[in-house]
Amino acid sequence: MNAPQATAQLQPLLLEQRSGDGVVTLTLNRPAQFNSLSEEMLAALQSAFDRIGADTAARAIVVAAAGKAFCAGHDLKQMKANPRQDYYEQLFADCARLMLTIQRVPQPVIARVHGIATAAGCQLVATCDLAVAAEGARFGVNGIDVGLFCSSPSVALARNVGRKQAFEMLVTGEFIDAAAARARGLVNRVVPADQLDAEVKRLTDAIVAKPAVAIGMGKGLFYRQLEMGVDAAYQLAGQTMACNMIDEVAQEGVAAFMEKRKPHWPGSR
């Protein structure tokens, strides 16, 4: 093993950085493998989201990546080395658990995307609550190119973009650029690569300026109601708004609005 390889193996798979305002950045750190989602990477991400999701001081989570790519999907070399159905079922179950956790943590999760986001990497972008992409980013669910329909990625993709657009990507394996990803609803914002961090910060600044309790309630409601019929969705939304309204945060916010002053959020630092 040469020195660069040895050094790479000593590096953690996932880097974590926290800003003073409670924004936690998780950076996928397998640049030589285009940050593919190996078993170990999935486990590292799961552990991080479980821990940060329970941390009331964390206000937003940014998923970033080191190197030239955001994420190239699952680790095909690892998958090829374990040609067993039980292994694959467990791998995809672990992936699904992570994606569901990302949606269930109370903090908004933002994908910071550069380079390529393919297959499960594109799924990760679609699963995050928000996404900011560099102009040169490209997105695809191209497992079909190797004879593997991207079934798991299709779940998140079809819940973000139109059905026919999602299906076309899935059956052709063709990539779309950042502008098309924004037009189709896969990402929120597209900026030049040198402005990517600044744009992510603009988004997180807007989030942390709002009360965490309202955002946490709202995120939970947002995803639950999407899977319901309209009647049930309105019932849940009404219950959530009632709980939100009696909270001291909303009481202070409404009072401040009526008194034409800036709110002083309870518990804010």
FIGU-312543 format. One record per residue (C-alpha): x, y, z; residue in three letters; residue number from 1. Coordinates in steps of 0.5 Angstrom, whole numbers, plus 500, padded with zeros to 3 digits. Layout:
// residues N
   X   Y   Z res   n
   X   Y   Z ALA NUM
...
// end
This chain:
// residues 269
   X   Y   Z res   n
 500 500 500 MET   1
 503 507 498 ASN   2
 503 513 503 ALA   3
 497 516 500 PRO   4
 493 510 500 GLN   5
 495 509 507 ALA   6
 493 516 509 THR   7
 486 516 506 ALA   8
 485 510 510 GLN   9
 486 514 516 LEU  10
 482 519 515 GLN  11
 475 519 518 PRO  12
 469 517 513 LEU  13
 465 523 515 LEU  14
 467 530 518 LEU  15
 463 534 522 GLU  16
 463 541 524 GLN  17
 459 546 528 ARG  18
 458 553 527 SER  19
 456 558 533 GLY  20
 449 558 531 ASP  21
 448 551 531 GLY  22
 449 549 524 VAL  23
 452 542 523 VAL  24
 456 540 517 THR  25
 457 533 515 LEU  26
 462 532 510 THR  27
 462 525 506 LEU  28
 470 524 506 ASN  29
 471 518 501 ARG  30
 474 523 495 PRO  31
 477 517 492 ALA  32
 471 513 491 GLN  33
 467 519 489 PHE  34
 464 519 496 ASN  35
 460 512 495 SER  36
 455 510 500 LEU  37
 459 504 503 SER  38
 456 500 509 GLU  39
 461 504 513 GLU  40
 459 510 510 MET  41
 451 509 511 LEU  42
 453 507 518 ALA  43
 457 513 520 ALA  44
 451 517 517 LEU  45
 446 514 521 GLN  46
 450 515 527 SER  47
 451 522 526 ALA  48
 443 523 524 PHE  49
 441 519 530 ASP  50
 445 524 535 ARG  51
 444 530 532 ILE  52
 437 529 531 GLY  53
 436 529 538 ALA  54
 441 535 540 ASP  55
 436 541 541 THR  56
 442 546 540 ALA  57
 443 543 533 ALA  58
 439 548 528 ARG  59
 440 545 521 ALA  60
 444 540 518 ILE  61
 448 541 512 VAL  62
 450 535 508 VAL  63
 457 536 504 ALA  64
 462 532 500 ALA  65
 470 532 499 ALA  66
 473 532 493 GLY  67
 470 532 486 LYS  68
 464 529 487 ALA  69
 458 530 491 PHE  70
 456 522 491 CYS  71
 456 517 486 ALA  72
 451 512 490 GLY  73
 452 505 493 HIS  74
 459 502 493 ASP  75
 459 498 487 LEU  76
 465 494 488 LYS  77
 463 492 495 GLN  78
 456 490 492 MET  79
 460 486 487 LYS  80
 464 482 493 ALA  81
 458 480 496 ASN  82
 453 477 491 PRO  83
 448 475 496 ARG  84
 440 477 496 GLN  85
 440 477 504 ASP  86
 446 482 504 TYR  87
 443 486 498 TYR  88
 436 487 502 GLU  89
 440 489 509 GLN  90
 444 494 505 LEU  91
 438 497 502 PHE  92
 434 497 508 ALA  93
 440 500 512 ASP  94
 440 506 506 CYS  95
 432 506 507 ALA  96
 433 507 514 ARG  97
 438 513 513 LEU  98
 433 516 508 MET  99
 427 516 513 LEU 100
 431 519 519 THR 101
 434 525 515 ILE 102
 426 526 514 GLN 103
 424 525 521 ARG 104
 430 529 524 VAL 105
 427 536 527 PRO 106
 432 540 523 GLN 107
 432 542 516 PRO 108
 437 538 512 VAL 109
 440 541 506 ILE 110
 444 538 501 ALA 111
 450 542 498 ARG 112
 452 539 491 VAL 113
 457 539 487 HIS 114
 460 535 481 GLY 115
 456 529 480 ILE 116
 450 526 484 ALA 117
 448 519 482 THR 118
 444 513 483 ALA 119
 443 513 491 ALA 120
 447 520 491 GLY 121
 441 523 487 CYS 122
 437 519 492 GLN 123
 440 523 498 LEU 124
 439 530 494 VAL 125
 432 528 493 ALA 126
 431 526 501 THR 127
 434 532 504 CYS 128
 429 537 505 ASP 129
 433 543 501 LEU 130
 438 543 496 ALA 131
 443 548 493 VAL 132
 447 546 487 ALA 133
 453 549 484 ALA 134
 452 551 476 GLU 135
 456 545 474 GLY 136
 453 539 478 ALA 137
 450 534 474 ARG 138
 444 529 477 PHE 139
 442 522 475 GLY 140
 439 515 477 VAL 141
 443 511 472 ASN 142
 444 504 475 GLY 143
 440 502 469 ILE 144
 446 503 465 ASP 145
 449 497 469 VAL 146
 442 493 469 GLY 147
 440 495 475 LEU 148
 434 499 476 PHE 149
 434 505 481 CYS 150
 428 502 485 SER 151
 430 505 492 SER 152
 432 512 489 PRO 153
 426 512 485 SER 154
 422 513 491 VAL 155
 425 520 493 ALA 156
 426 522 486 LEU 157
 418 521 484 ALA 158
 416 525 491 ARG 159
 420 531 488 ASN 160
 420 531 481 VAL 161
 414 530 476 GLY 162
 413 522 475 ARG 163
 414 522 467 LYS 164
 421 526 468 GLN 165
 423 521 474 ALA 166
 421 515 470 PHE 167
 425 518 464 GLU 168
 431 519 468 MET 169
 430 512 471 LEU 170
 429 508 464 VAL 171
 434 512 460 THR 172
 440 513 465 GLY 173
 441 520 462 GLU 174
 444 526 467 PHE 175
 440 533 468 ILE 176
 444 539 469 ASP 177
 443 543 475 ALA 178
 439 548 471 ALA 179
 434 542 469 ALA 180
 434 540 477 ALA 181
 432 546 479 ARG 182
 426 547 474 ALA 183
 424 540 476 ARG 184
 424 541 483 GLY 185
 430 537 485 LEU 186
 434 543 488 VAL 187
 432 549 491 ASN 188
 438 554 488 ARG 189
 443 554 483 VAL 190
 449 558 484 VAL 191
 456 559 481 PRO 192
 461 554 484 ALA 193
 465 559 488 ASP 194
 458 562 491 GLN 195
 456 555 494 LEU 196
 458 556 501 ASP 197
 455 563 501 ALA 198
 449 561 498 GLU 199
 448 555 503 VAL 200
 450 560 509 LYS 201
 444 565 506 ARG 202
 439 559 507 LEU 203
 442 557 514 THR 204
 442 564 516 ASP 205
 434 564 514 ALA 206
 433 558 518 ILE 207
 436 559 525 VAL 208
 433 566 525 ALA 209
 426 562 526 LYS 210
 424 559 532 PRO 211
 426 551 532 ALA 212
 420 549 535 VAL 213
 416 551 530 ALA 214
 420 549 524 ILE 215
 421 542 528 GLY 216
 413 541 528 MET 217
 412 544 521 GLY 218
 417 539 518 LYS 219
 414 533 522 GLY 220
 407 535 519 LEU 221
 410 537 512 PHE 222
 412 530 511 TYR 223
 406 526 514 ARG 224
 401 530 511 GLN 225
 404 528 504 LEU 226
 402 521 505 GLU 227
 395 522 507 MET 228
 389 523 503 GLY 229
 386 531 503 VAL 230
 381 530 509 ASP 231
 386 527 514 ALA 232
 392 532 512 ALA 233
 387 537 514 TYR 234
 386 534 520 GLN 235
 393 533 522 LEU 236
 395 540 520 ALA 237
 389 543 524 GLY 238
 392 539 530 GLN 239
 399 541 529 THR 240
 397 549 528 MET 241
 393 548 534 ALA 242
 399 545 538 CYS 243
 404 550 535 ASN 244
 399 556 537 MET 245
 399 555 544 ILE 246
 406 554 545 ASP 247
 410 560 548 GLU 248
 414 561 541 VAL 249
 408 563 537 ALA 250
 404 567 543 GLN 251
 410 571 543 GLU 252
 411 572 535 GLY 253
 403 574 535 VAL 254
 404 579 540 ALA 255
 410 582 537 ALA 256
 407 582 530 PHE 257
 401 586 534 MET 258
 405 590 538 GLU 259
 409 592 532 LYS 260
 416 590 535 ARG 261
 421 584 534 LYS 262
 420 578 537 PRO 263
 424 575 543 HIS 264
 424 568 542 TRP 265
 423 564 548 PRO 266
 430 560 549 GLY 267
 434 564 544 SER 268
 441 565 545 ARG 269
// end
